Amino acid sequence: MTFQNTKAFAKELDQKDTLSRYKNEFIFPKVNNKDVIYFTGNSLGLQPKLTKSYVDEVMNDWANLAVEGHFYANKPWWDYHERFANPLSKIVGALPSEVTVMNTLTVNLHLLMVSFYRPTAKRYKILCEAKAFPSDQYMIQSQVQFHGFHPNDAIVEIQRRDGEHNIRLEDVLSKIEEVGDALALVLIGGVNYYTGQVFDMKTITKAGHKAGAFVGWDLAHAAGNVKLDLHEWDVDFAAWCSYKYMNSGPGNASGCFIHEKHHNNKDLHRFAGWWGHNKERRFKMEPVFDPVQGADGWQISNLPILSLAPYLASVALFDEIGMDALIEKRNLITAYLEFVLYEISKEVGGSFEIITPKNKEERACQLSVYLHGEGRSLFEYLMKNGVITDWREPNVIRLAPVPLYCSFEDMYEFGQILKAGIST
């Protein structure tokens, strides 16, 4: 398709967009009495209008039924989480028995490492990407220290080559082979939070297994954003937050995946709790833990229903639309945003540098842009003029044109505001 940087062309794309109506299903903040152009769904998604009814339902059941809501609410609380199994499994490419919801992202990664980081004197190293999200860095450091190893020895980071912004697949694979029999775990972010690079999870998982390691993925920036096929890729475990691309609300519950091949492995350690105990016998208060079959057997405590309600509302939208349709629009709107950025750069004589991979197989719903010659004042101008974006030092803005609620006209209007901000 040949793009044009005009409002008429952007409106034409919106008219052809089969998902355009979903923009009206979300609540937008306003700046200067106008809906903002929202580019930070990679940090916190907008609130779906449907959310309030789901939360109100729980509040009403709590008011009218109190403790009896566990069994007699319209969506009984004791099995509320089971409603996620089918829709979430479609989003991440899993069997329904392989997914569950519980806790928050880093908590779940810690808990999953109880099962899947089992170091020995010989096999104890963890492979991750350099400059991973800080929470992952802290988590991995504390895990290896807990097991009596030194981070400088036990953690192997895959570096970017000098002068390059992204990590090459061949460098990941060669590092796995180099570490070899010492490798206990590969744990990487499926989409790098800073650059927006999407890793080849299938190929890396296969290589990690060939080396004899477990392979897990932090899918914070991937779930609801990229095509995942965790079961077929033979991934051992994964976890993701729900508040970015899945719009469940700030700090909300995390999703987990544990491959079915591990469900009956009694040699795997886990930290147990009563909500992971045999569902049919849970209230008998038995002294010996008998885990639920499947990923639900990794649960510990009864679930925060008020937190799950917004997540369930959002998952319903995903189930209605399907990941294939979202990804088709994601690819087109991201490409159009890229075009607009380069057109504006030419018009203002600037030198924007997009550090996100150009190949659509290696990127998703984010463009990270170096604004050479510009400073934080440009970011502040954008914010004051109704463009909500994300600034990262020294001079990078992250732009996430989320297909659920961003329009092609938003991309055009952003370009005009950006141009005005540079000219100011």
C-alpha positions as CSV (number, residue, x, y, z in Angstrom):
1,M,0.0,0.0,0.0
2,T,1.2,3.5,-0.9
3,F,0.6,5.8,2.1
4,Q,-0.2,9.5,2.1
5,N,0.4,11.9,5.0
6,T,-3.0,13.6,4.7
7,K,-6.1,13.7,6.8
8,A,-8.2,12.5,4.0
9,F,-6.1,9.4,3.4
10,A,-6.1,8.6,7.2
11,K,-9.9,8.9,7.3
12,E,-10.1,6.6,4.3
13,L,-8.1,4.0,6.2
14,D,-10.4,4.4,9.2
15,Q,-13.4,3.9,7.0
16,K,-12.0,0.6,5.8
17,D,-10.9,-0.5,9.3
18,T,-13.2,-3.3,10.5
19,L,-12.1,-2.6,14.1
20,S,-12.7,1.1,14.1
21,R,-15.9,0.9,16.1
22,Y,-14.0,-0.5,19.1
23,K,-12.5,2.9,19.7
24,N,-15.9,4.0,21.1
25,E,-15.7,1.1,23.6
26,F,-13.0,2.8,25.6
27,I,-12.8,5.9,27.9
28,F,-10.2,8.5,26.9
29,P,-8.7,11.2,29.1
30,K,-9.2,14.7,27.8
31,V,-6.7,17.5,27.3
32,N,-8.1,20.9,26.3
33,N,-11.6,19.4,26.2
34,K,-10.6,16.9,23.5
35,D,-9.9,13.1,23.7
36,V,-6.2,12.5,23.9
37,I,-4.2,10.6,21.3
38,Y,-3.1,7.7,23.5
39,F,0.2,6.0,22.8
40,T,1.0,4.4,26.2
41,G,-1.0,1.2,26.1
42,N,2.3,-0.5,26.4
43,S,2.4,0.9,30.0
44,L,-1.3,1.1,31.0
45,G,-4.2,0.4,28.7
46,L,-7.3,2.5,28.6
47,Q,-10.4,1.5,30.5
48,P,-13.0,-0.4,28.4
49,K,-16.6,1.0,29.0
50,L,-17.6,-2.6,29.7
51,T,-15.4,-2.8,32.8
52,K,-17.8,-0.9,35.1
53,S,-20.6,-3.3,34.7
54,Y,-18.3,-6.3,35.6
55,V,-17.0,-4.5,38.7
56,D,-20.5,-3.3,39.7
57,E,-21.7,-6.9,39.5
58,V,-19.2,-8.0,42.0
59,M,-19.9,-5.1,44.3
60,N,-23.6,-5.8,44.2
61,D,-23.1,-9.5,44.9
62,W,-20.9,-8.6,47.8
63,A,-23.5,-6.2,49.1
64,N,-26.4,-8.5,48.7
65,L,-24.9,-11.9,49.3
66,A,-21.8,-11.3,51.4
67,V,-19.9,-14.5,51.9
68,E,-22.6,-16.5,50.0
69,G,-21.3,-14.8,46.9
70,H,-18.6,-17.4,46.7
71,F,-21.2,-19.9,45.6
72,Y,-24.4,-18.0,44.7
73,A,-23.2,-14.9,42.8
74,N,-24.1,-14.8,39.1
75,K,-20.4,-15.6,38.5
76,P,-19.6,-17.5,41.7
77,W,-16.3,-16.3,43.2
78,W,-14.9,-19.7,44.1
79,D,-14.5,-20.6,40.4
80,Y,-14.4,-17.1,38.9
81,H,-10.8,-17.6,37.5
82,E,-12.0,-20.6,35.5
83,R,-13.8,-18.2,33.1
84,F,-10.4,-17.0,31.9
85,A,-9.2,-20.4,30.7
86,N,-10.8,-20.6,27.2
87,P,-10.3,-16.9,26.1
88,L,-6.8,-16.6,27.6
89,S,-5.7,-19.8,26.0
90,K,-6.6,-18.3,22.6
91,I,-4.7,-15.2,23.3
92,V,-1.4,-17.0,24.2
93,G,-1.8,-20.1,22.1
94,A,-2.3,-22.6,24.9
95,L,-4.6,-25.4,26.1
96,P,-7.2,-24.1,28.5
97,S,-5.7,-26.3,31.2
98,E,-2.3,-24.6,30.7
99,V,-3.3,-21.0,31.8
100,T,-4.5,-19.5,35.0
101,V,-4.6,-16.0,36.6
102,M,-3.1,-15.1,40.0
103,N,-1.0,-12.6,41.8
104,T,1.1,-10.1,39.9
105,L,3.8,-10.5,37.2
106,T,7.0,-10.6,39.2
107,V,5.4,-12.5,42.0
108,N,4.4,-15.2,39.5
109,L,7.8,-15.3,37.9
110,H,9.4,-15.9,41.3
111,L,6.9,-18.6,42.0
112,L,7.4,-20.3,38.7
113,M,11.2,-20.2,39.2
114,V,10.6,-22.4,42.3
115,S,9.6,-25.1,39.8
116,F,11.8,-24.3,36.9
117,Y,15.0,-22.9,38.3
118,R,16.6,-25.9,40.0
119,P,20.3,-25.2,39.9
120,T,23.0,-27.7,40.6
121,A,26.7,-27.3,41.1
122,K,27.2,-27.8,37.4
123,R,24.0,-26.5,35.8
124,Y,23.1,-23.2,37.4
125,K,23.3,-20.3,34.9
126,I,20.4,-18.2,33.7
127,L,20.5,-16.6,30.3
128,C,18.6,-13.3,29.8
129,E,18.9,-10.2,27.7
130,A,21.1,-7.3,28.6
131,K,19.1,-4.3,29.9
132,A,16.0,-6.4,30.6
133,F,13.3,-4.6,32.5
134,P,14.7,-3.8,35.9
135,S,12.1,-5.9,37.8
136,D,13.3,-9.0,35.8
137,Q,16.9,-8.0,36.6
138,Y,16.3,-7.8,40.3
139,M,14.2,-11.0,40.3
140,I,16.9,-13.0,38.6
141,Q,19.7,-11.5,40.8
142,S,17.8,-12.4,44.0
143,Q,17.0,-15.9,42.8
144,V,20.6,-16.9,42.0
145,Q,21.7,-15.3,45.3
146,F,19.0,-17.3,47.2
147,H,20.5,-20.5,45.7
148,G,24.0,-19.5,46.8
149,F,25.4,-18.3,43.6
150,H,26.9,-14.9,42.6
151,P,25.1,-12.9,39.9
152,N,28.3,-12.1,38.1
153,D,28.9,-15.8,37.6
154,A,25.4,-17.3,37.3
155,I,23.7,-14.6,35.1
156,V,24.7,-14.6,31.4
157,E,23.5,-11.5,29.5
158,I,23.1,-11.4,25.7
159,Q,24.6,-8.1,24.6
160,R,23.8,-6.0,21.6
161,R,26.6,-5.6,19.2
162,D,28.4,-2.2,19.2
163,G,26.4,0.4,17.3
164,E,23.3,-1.8,17.2
165,H,20.0,-1.3,19.1
166,N,18.6,-4.8,18.9
167,I,19.9,-8.2,19.8
168,R,20.6,-10.6,17.0
169,L,19.0,-14.0,17.0
170,E,22.2,-15.7,16.0
171,D,23.9,-14.1,19.1
172,V,21.2,-15.6,21.4
173,L,21.6,-19.1,19.8
174,S,25.4,-19.0,19.9
175,K,25.4,-17.9,23.6
176,I,23.1,-20.8,24.5
177,E,25.4,-23.2,22.8
178,E,28.4,-21.6,24.4
179,V,27.0,-21.9,28.0
180,G,25.9,-25.4,27.2
181,D,25.8,-27.9,30.1
182,A,26.0,-25.0,32.6
183,L,22.7,-23.5,31.4
184,A,19.8,-24.1,33.8
185,L,17.2,-21.6,32.5
186,V,16.6,-19.2,29.6
187,L,14.3,-16.4,30.8
188,I,13.9,-13.5,28.4
189,G,11.2,-10.8,27.8
190,G,9.3,-11.9,24.7
191,V,9.1,-8.2,23.6
192,N,11.8,-5.8,24.8
193,Y,10.2,-3.0,26.7
194,Y,12.6,-0.3,25.5
195,T,13.1,-1.1,21.8
196,G,10.0,-3.0,21.1
197,Q,12.0,-5.9,19.6
198,V,10.1,-9.2,19.4
199,F,12.2,-12.2,20.0
200,D,11.9,-15.4,18.0
201,M,10.5,-17.4,20.9
202,K,10.0,-20.6,19.0
203,T,13.6,-20.9,17.8
204,I,15.1,-19.7,21.2
205,T,12.9,-22.2,23.1
206,K,14.0,-25.1,20.9
207,A,17.7,-24.1,21.3
208,G,17.3,-23.8,25.1
209,H,15.8,-27.3,25.3
210,K,18.5,-28.7,23.1
211,A,21.1,-27.4,25.7
212,G,19.1,-29.2,28.5
213,A,17.7,-26.0,30.0
214,F,14.1,-25.0,30.9
215,V,12.8,-22.0,28.9
216,G,10.4,-19.4,30.2
217,W,9.2,-16.0,28.9
218,D,8.2,-12.7,30.5
219,L,5.3,-11.7,28.2
220,A,4.5,-8.4,29.8
221,H,4.7,-6.6,26.4
222,A,3.7,-9.6,24.3
223,A,0.4,-10.9,25.7
224,G,-2.5,-9.3,23.8
225,N,0.0,-7.8,21.4
226,V,1.8,-10.5,19.4
227,K,0.8,-13.9,18.0
228,L,1.8,-16.5,20.6
229,D,1.7,-20.3,20.3
230,L,3.2,-21.3,23.7
231,H,1.9,-24.9,23.6
232,E,3.2,-25.7,20.2
233,W,6.5,-23.9,20.8
234,D,7.0,-26.2,23.8
235,V,7.6,-23.3,26.2
236,D,8.0,-24.6,29.8
237,F,6.4,-21.6,31.5
238,A,5.4,-17.9,31.0
239,A,3.8,-15.1,32.8
240,W,2.4,-11.7,31.8
241,C,0.7,-8.7,33.3
242,S,-2.8,-7.8,32.2
243,Y,-2.8,-4.0,32.5
244,K,-0.9,-3.1,29.3
245,Y,-2.4,-4.4,26.1
246,M,-5.2,-6.2,27.9
247,N,-6.5,-3.1,29.6
248,S,-7.4,-4.6,33.0
249,G,-6.4,-1.6,35.2
250,P,-3.3,-0.5,37.1
251,G,-1.2,-3.2,38.7
252,N,-3.8,-5.9,38.1
253,A,-3.6,-9.6,38.1
254,S,-1.1,-11.6,36.1
255,G,-1.6,-14.5,33.8
256,C,0.5,-17.7,33.9
257,F,1.2,-20.6,31.5
258,I,2.6,-23.9,32.5
259,H,3.0,-26.5,29.7
260,E,0.9,-29.6,30.2
261,K,4.0,-31.8,30.0
262,H,4.8,-30.6,33.5
263,H,1.3,-30.9,35.1
264,N,1.9,-34.5,36.4
265,N,5.5,-34.1,37.2
266,K,5.7,-34.7,41.0
267,D,9.4,-34.0,41.0
268,L,8.8,-30.3,40.3
269,H,8.9,-28.2,43.4
270,R,6.2,-25.6,43.9
271,F,5.1,-23.3,46.8
272,A,1.6,-24.7,47.6
273,G,-1.5,-23.0,48.9
274,W,-5.1,-24.1,49.5
275,W,-6.5,-22.5,46.2
276,G,-4.2,-24.9,44.3
277,H,-5.5,-27.9,46.2
278,N,-8.0,-30.4,44.7
279,K,-11.0,-28.3,43.9
280,E,-13.6,-30.9,44.9
281,R,-11.9,-31.4,48.3
282,R,-10.7,-27.9,49.0
283,F,-13.1,-27.1,51.8
284,K,-12.4,-30.4,53.6
285,M,-9.3,-28.7,55.0
286,E,-7.1,-31.8,54.4
287,P,-3.5,-31.7,55.8
288,V,-1.7,-33.0,52.6
289,F,-1.5,-30.9,49.4
290,D,-3.2,-32.5,46.4
291,P,-2.8,-30.1,43.5
292,V,-5.5,-29.3,41.0
293,Q,-4.7,-30.8,37.6
294,G,-3.2,-28.1,35.3
295,A,-1.9,-24.6,35.8
296,D,-4.5,-23.9,38.5
297,G,-2.5,-26.3,40.7
298,W,0.2,-23.5,41.0
299,Q,-2.3,-21.1,42.6
300,I,-1.8,-20.3,46.3
301,S,-4.5,-18.0,47.7
302,N,-8.1,-17.4,46.9
303,L,-8.3,-14.8,44.2
304,P,-9.0,-11.0,44.3
305,I,-12.3,-11.0,42.5
306,L,-12.6,-7.2,42.4
307,S,-9.3,-7.2,40.5
308,L,-10.3,-10.0,38.2
309,A,-13.5,-8.4,37.1
310,P,-11.9,-5.7,34.9
311,Y,-9.6,-8.3,33.4
312,L,-12.5,-10.6,32.5
313,A,-14.3,-7.6,30.8
314,S,-11.3,-7.0,28.7
315,V,-10.7,-10.7,27.9
316,A,-14.3,-10.7,26.6
317,L,-13.4,-8.0,24.0
318,F,-10.4,-10.0,22.9
319,D,-12.5,-13.1,22.5
320,E,-15.0,-11.2,20.4
321,I,-12.3,-9.8,18.1
322,G,-9.6,-12.5,17.9
323,M,-5.9,-12.0,17.8
324,D,-5.6,-12.4,14.0
325,A,-7.8,-9.3,13.4
326,L,-5.9,-7.3,16.0
327,I,-2.5,-8.2,14.5
328,E,-3.6,-7.4,11.0
329,K,-4.6,-3.8,12.1
330,R,-1.5,-3.6,14.4
331,N,0.8,-4.2,11.4
332,L,-0.9,-1.6,9.2
333,I,-1.3,1.2,11.8
334,T,2.3,0.7,13.0
335,A,3.5,0.9,9.4
336,Y,1.4,4.1,8.9
337,L,2.8,5.7,12.0
338,E,6.3,4.9,10.8
339,F,5.6,6.5,7.5
340,V,4.2,9.6,9.2
341,L,7.2,9.9,11.4
342,Y,9.6,9.8,8.5
343,E,7.5,12.3,6.5
344,I,7.5,14.8,9.4
345,S,11.2,14.3,9.8
346,K,11.8,15.2,6.2
347,E,9.5,18.3,6.5
348,V,11.3,19.7,9.5
349,G,14.8,18.7,8.5
350,G,15.1,16.5,11.5
351,S,16.8,13.1,12.0
352,F,14.4,10.8,13.8
353,E,15.8,7.3,14.2
354,I,13.4,4.4,14.8
355,I,15.3,1.8,16.9
356,T,12.5,-0.8,16.7
357,P,13.1,-3.4,14.0
358,K,11.6,-2.6,10.6
359,N,10.7,-6.3,9.9
360,K,7.1,-6.8,11.1
361,E,8.0,-10.2,12.4
362,E,10.4,-8.6,14.8
363,R,8.2,-5.8,16.1
364,A,4.7,-5.4,17.4
365,C,2.7,-2.4,18.6
366,Q,5.5,-0.1,19.5
367,L,7.9,2.2,17.8
368,S,10.8,3.6,19.9
369,V,12.1,6.8,18.4
370,Y,15.4,8.6,19.0
371,L,14.6,12.3,18.6
372,H,18.1,13.5,17.7
373,G,18.6,17.2,18.4
374,E,15.4,17.3,20.5
375,G,15.0,17.3,24.3
376,R,12.4,16.6,26.9
377,S,10.7,19.9,26.1
378,L,9.3,18.3,22.9
379,F,7.8,15.5,25.0
380,E,6.3,18.1,27.3
381,Y,4.9,19.9,24.3
382,L,3.2,16.8,23.1
383,M,1.7,16.1,26.5
384,K,0.3,19.6,26.8
385,N,-1.3,19.3,23.4
386,G,-3.1,16.0,24.0
387,V,-0.6,13.4,22.9
388,I,0.1,10.9,25.8
389,T,3.4,9.2,25.1
390,D,6.3,7.9,27.1
391,W,9.7,9.5,27.5
392,R,12.9,7.5,28.2
393,E,16.3,9.0,28.7
394,P,18.2,10.3,27.0
395,N,15.9,11.3,24.2
396,V,13.6,8.4,23.2
397,I,9.8,8.4,23.0
398,R,7.9,5.1,22.9
399,L,4.8,5.1,20.8
400,A,2.3,2.3,21.0
401,P,-0.6,2.6,18.4
402,V,-2.8,0.0,20.1
403,P,-5.2,-1.3,17.4
404,L,-8.2,-1.6,19.8
405,Y,-8.5,2.1,20.4
406,C,-6.1,4.0,18.1
407,S,-7.2,5.3,14.7
408,F,-5.3,6.2,11.6
409,E,-6.5,9.7,11.9
410,D,-4.8,9.8,15.3
411,M,-1.5,9.0,13.6
412,Y,-1.9,11.8,11.1
413,E,-2.9,14.3,13.8
414,F,0.0,13.2,16.0
415,G,2.3,14.0,13.0
416,Q,1.0,17.5,12.8
417,I,1.3,18.2,16.5
418,L,4.9,16.8,16.4
419,K,5.8,19.1,13.6
420,A,4.4,22.1,15.4
421,G,6.3,21.1,18.5
422,I,9.6,20.9,16.6
423,S,8.9,24.2,14.9
424,T,8.0,26.0,18.2
